[in-house]
C-alpha cells in the first residue's frame, strides 16, 4: 500500500510539472531507488542519457552533446529560460529529486571580423554591419560599458571603421519590413533577438539599464544604446535606441546619462 501511494503521488506531481512547462509533457518512467538527472536540448537537437544518482550521492554534470544551428552552448540550467540554478560540465551535483537540466544557448558570433571584433551582416539596404556585442562585453548577453554621449567612442575603443550608428541606421534596424524583434531571455539575460528578414542572420541586444549619478538603474527593464546623432537645436541631448517590453524606438535623451554602445561599420566607408 505504501509503495502504491508513493507511485500515485509521484504521478500526480509529474502531471503538475508538465503543466507548468518545466518538464516535457511526455514523461519517462521514473525509478524510485535512484534520482534521474535528465538533460533537455531546449530548442536544440540530439539525445543524451540521463544520470542515475542514488539518494545522498553526487554526479558530475555531463558535457553537452546537443547542437543548435546558429548557437553555441553556454551552460546547463534548472529552468528553460535560464532563471534557475546554473551548472557547467564537470560540476558536482547532488540531486534531492528527479530533475532536468536545460541547455542554455547564445547566438554564435559571425565568422567575419573587423579590427578583432565580430560583426553580423543582416543584409540591410544601407550595408550597415552591426557588431555582435557591445563595447566592453565579450558575449552578446553582456551589457559591457556604459558611456555618456561621445560620438567618437567606438572609434576610440575599437579603431578601424567602427563607429556609433546614426539615427537613420537605428531606424532601419527597427523597420519591421526588414527585421523581426523578438523578446527573449538568453542565458538568463533579457533582451531582443533581432532577426533579418533578408538573410535570416540575427543579433542579440540585451537590456542594459542606464548610468545616472554613478548608479546603474533599471537593468532588467530597458535597453538604451547611443547613436552618433545629436539634436541639432539642443546639444544637451542626442538620439539613442530605446526599448523595453512595450516600446522600440529612436529617442532623444540627455547626453549626461550613461548608455551602452553597439558599434557599426560599412565596407564602403
Residue pairs with C-beta under 8 A, 6 or more apart in sequence:
3 32
6 32
7 32
10 30
10 32
14 23
14 27
14 30
17 23
18 24
18 25
18 27
21 80
22 79
22 80
22 100
23 40
23 100
24 40
28 36
28 38
28 50
30 36
30 98
31 52
33 54
34 52
34 53
34 54
34 55
35 52
35 53
35 54
35 55
35 95
35 96
35 97
35 98
35 99
36 50
36 51
36 52
36 53
36 98
36 99
37 50
37 51
37 53
37 59
37 61
37 93
37 95
37 98
37 99
37 101
38 50
38 98
38 99
38 100
38 101
39 48
39 50
39 62
39 64
39 65
39 66
39 76
39 100
39 101
39 103
40 80
40 100
40 101
40 102
40 103
41 66
41 68
41 103
42 66
42 80
42 102
42 103
42 104
42 105
43 68
43 105
44 66
44 67
44 68
44 71
44 73
44 103
44 105
45 66
45 67
45 68
46 65
46 66
46 67
47 65
48 62
48 64
48 65
48 66
51 59
51 62
53 59
53 93
53 94
53 95
55 96
56 94
57 94
58 92
58 93
58 94
59 92
59 93
59 94
59 95
60 90
60 91
60 92
60 93
61 76
61 87
61 88
61 89
61 90
61 91
61 92
61 93
61 101
62 89
63 89
63 90
64 73
64 76
64 89
64 103
66 73
66 103
68 103
68 105
70 107
70 108
70 202
71 105
71 106
71 107
71 108
72 105
72 106
72 107
72 108
73 103
73 104
73 105
74 104
74 105
74 106
74 187
75 86
75 87
75 88
75 104
75 187
76 86
76 87
76 88
76 89
76 101
76 102
76 103
76 104
77 83
77 84
77 85
77 86
77 87
77 101
77 102
77 104
77 188
78 84
78 85
78 87
78 99
78 100
78 101
78 102
79 102
80 102
81 185
81 188
82 102
82 104
82 185
82 186
82 187
82 188
82 189
83 185
83 188
86 104
86 188
87 93
87 101
104 186
104 187
104 188
105 186
105 187
106 139
106 140
106 141
106 186
106 187
106 204
107 132
107 140
107 186
107 193
107 202
107 203
107 204
109 118
109 132
109 133
109 140
110 118
110 119
110 120
110 121
110 132
110 201
111 118
112 118
112 119
112 121
113 119
114 129
114 160
114 161
114 162
114 265
115 158
115 159
115 160
115 161
115 162
116 158
117 131
117 132
117 133
117 158
117 162
117 263
118 131
118 132
118 133
119 129
119 130
119 131
119 132
119 265
120 129
120 130
120 131
120 132
120 201
120 202
120 203
121 129
121 199
121 201
122 128
122 130
122 173
122 178
122 179
122 194
122 196
122 198
122 199
122 201
122 202
122 203
123 196
123 198
123 199
123 201
124 172
124 173
124 178
124 196
124 198
125 172
125 178
126 168
126 169
126 172
126 266
127 266
127 267
127 268
128 165
128 169
128 172
128 264
128 265
128 266
129 264
129 265
129 266
129 267
130 165
130 173
130 203
130 262
130 263
130 264
131 162
131 262
131 263
131 264
132 140
132 203
133 139
133 140
133 142
133 144
133 262
134 142
134 143
134 144
134 145
134 206
134 208
134 225
134 260
134 261
134 262
135 144
135 145
135 147
135 153
135 154
135 157
135 158
135 260
135 261
135 262
135 263
136 142
136 143
136 144
136 145
136 157
137 143
137 144
139 187
140 186
140 203
140 204
140 206
141 186
141 187
141 188
141 189
141 191
141 204
141 206
142 189
142 206
143 206
143 207
143 208
143 209
143 219
143 260
144 260
144 261
145 260
145 261
146 208
146 209
146 210
146 211
146 216
146 258
146 259
146 260
147 153
147 226
147 258
147 259
147 260
147 261
148 211
148 255
148 256
148 257
148 258
149 226
149 230
149 238
149 255
149 256
149 257
149 259
150 156
151 163
151 164
151 228
151 230
151 238
152 163
153 164
153 226
153 261
154 162
154 163
154 164
154 261
154 263
154 264
155 162
155 163
157 261
158 263
160 265
161 265
161 266
161 269
162 263
162 264
162 265
163 228
163 263
163 264
163 265
164 226
164 227
164 228
164 261
164 263
164 264
165 173
165 227
165 228
165 241
165 262
165 263
165 264
166 227
166 228
166 229
167 227
167 229
167 239
167 250
168 229
169 227
169 264
170 225
170 227
170 239
170 241
170 250
171 250
172 178
173 179
173 194
173 241
174 181
174 241
174 248
174 249
174 250
177 197
178 196
178 197
178 198
179 194
179 195
179 196
179 197
180 194
180 195
180 197
181 192
181 193
181 194
181 243
181 248
182 192
182 193
182 195
183 190
183 191
183 192
183 245
184 190
184 191
184 192
184 193
184 204
186 193
186 204
186 206
189 206
189 207
190 206
190 207
190 220
191 204
191 205
191 206
191 207
191 223
192 204
192 205
192 223
192 243
192 248
193 202
193 203
193 204
194 202
194 203
194 204
194 205
195 201
195 202
196 202
205 223
205 225
205 241
205 243
205 262
206 223
207 219
207 220
207 221
207 222
207 223
207 244
208 219
208 222
208 223
208 224
208 225
208 259
208 260
209 216
209 217
209 218
209 219
209 220
209 221
209 222
209 224
210 216
210 217
210 218
210 222
210 224
210 257
210 258
210 259
211 217
211 257
211 258
211 259
212 257
212 258
216 258
221 244
222 242
222 243
222 244
223 241
223 242
223 243
223 244
223 260
224 240
224 241
224 242
224 253
224 257
224 259
224 260
225 240
225 241
225 259
225 260
225 261
225 262
226 238
226 240
226 259
226 260
226 261
227 238
227 239
227 240
227 241
227 250
229 238
229 239
230 237
230 238
230 239
230 255
231 237
231 238
231 239
231 252
235 255
236 254
236 255
236 256
237 252
237 253
237 254
237 255
238 252
238 253
238 255
239 250
239 251
239 252
239 253
240 250
240 251
240 252
240 253
240 259
241 249
241 250
241 251
241 262
242 248
242 249
242 250
242 251
242 253
243 249
253 259
